[in-house]
Amino acid sequence: MSCTPGQPCAEGVKRRRALAVLGVMGLIFIALSAASFLDSRGQVVPSNVRYADFGAVEGKRIFQAYNCMGCHTIVGNGAYFGPDLTKLYDKVGPAWLEAFLPSAGSWPAAGAVRLQLQNKAIATEAGVDTIEAYLDKYPGAGERIQRRGGHPTNMPNLPFTREEIGELIAFLKYTSAMNTEGWPPKPKVDGLRFPQATPLPVAAQATATAAVAPPGGAPAAARVPVSKVALGETLVKDNGCTACHAPTTQKLVGPGWGGLYGSTVQLADGSTATADDAFIEEKLVKPDAKVVAGYAAGLMPSFAHVLDADQIGAIVAYIRSLKESKP
């Protein structure tokens, strides 16, 4: 562009200013690019976060492989069909996640979480070893148990392996440790009256805790005089058994109980066994003593230190009552 003859011309000044601004912007871009290659400046990185023997980096790959962001959000990215997972680990703790992820089609009850705390590694990660202390430290777990425990979810049971579950929890532990600068935002629920907008009262937290029996004891609901079958039905719900086993012949994570009692069971070693009282009792106490064909060892936890002999007998009675159950 040229100047008009005889008129004041500031074109050269404008050009120099534009080039100077462009140069400054270029320097800023180069400086920020260089800074992106420096250390995290105090921000947590996934390679430094572990849950037991599992790494957060591998957990991120599992999270992506199962397309979890198709339903869930992390740090503002993802979909909104399921809850935001950014700070989930800090809210519910590792024992709740250990109870939920293997059988996500049902919300875990307090007994299922207490069962996970029997594992020393999980209790160490949680920093507590009793259900009362756990619910106090992770109130989000108490809220979920009190409002949803034992009820079905909208999430399918996914074929996670034990390693994948540990890696996913490591990844969620990492996202909880991130400095998200206020994300996700806290919703304003002042004046709203529906249950989901009501803060969890202390009384409800106490109810969730009281529903759990100490090791060897019966849940509060089971202390009233009830039939053995009814007691067994209550126990399987309180201890999260219904998350893996249906009262019909439907297969969930484990086999359905409908028609199971008295049937012939094919075992992994090629032999067979009859699903009688002794067989079911042994499966509850020593689940890997006789591995059923089609199922991996270590899939079912032991209830040896969770249920006493009377409670085990009640569960057997309940399963026996389902002998004629149909799908």
Steps between C-alpha positions, in 0.01 A plus 500: 500500500634842405431844640314774311741767376481816706314329790646405844615137488508279810505168312856419600425560869192278485694225327775509761243488783327201342831317460593580862166362629544192282850453639380529860224246432755269342724525806205425730409198289856368508524555880172320568598214268830462685319509837274214389807273492600581858394305809142520621583792732341321795202355310447128548581281200353152436840329487550591869165365625449138598225305669649195670700338216309671219592811302285793392649506148372149431169597660460788256544255213231273647272801545544586134476141376157455657390844370400609850485861380204402284295522821720674760680832530850566633620860536224624272567251220259224411128436510243565771298178503688377807642696796816709484798286607762771555503485882326163542789327681512766771122476546443124518845351567663182368286242683177632346659499154631146555146391588335686211716449192490116475117504501398850403143401417408541866597759761706333777349470846695565820580132544672488161721796594580345839599182319755693294649647817595147605772530237802653674625672184166674447473596868852646482410708195181618672689586818234332718403141573143526633184585311407767755829683452479450125156661468619787717806558280316451169149646547426454131506124556255534790267711286499245220447208738217672682313618190582240239662195661366176355306669219577458129706758311499620140855375451554154348717232655824531306753215462772667706788282616644543849797686352275733300296586811815589693632710213168685463500581871859625466386731218207630708741554789711714265204709378399564861852627573500743207475874555188558291465868601146456623371244248245346521301797630286449806132515400277753672214310661371763741122485509473171306297231677547175307706230681809523278536870589474442873834483687558165667401541866705356781207274588508343154874445533438326832236285336747389233753412769248322723395277213837329516569229752841458662697193387308192606187698583171533320375821335250699704219397265583135564478518880122495506332157503461402134496175307830353393419556133402864560818553700704350216331729249586802715860386542564453128375855438696653788822329394472590133445144373216614272746711302653179361223239541137517386220309680408354159709302251632824348879525501642829625862505613444157656240229433134553581365326810166398353495122481862478616439303819519125442630536144818346365778756461784457250835593654805648331708187562253287301324346800147568619340587834150521638388845611385391845538666841865403538593621150336842544644546849847424366454747214422773754798422722757361252379608157809373318492151651280382211513735202197472273567456128479827310605712798847613606646435843507809722182645350293448817622628839492290815236577763676294769569804718182685408220248566459264794371142474136596559513768231659260252227247580235766435648582160507131411133476603416795276681348201324170571166683487584610144525141379189533287561862390451575132653777290 
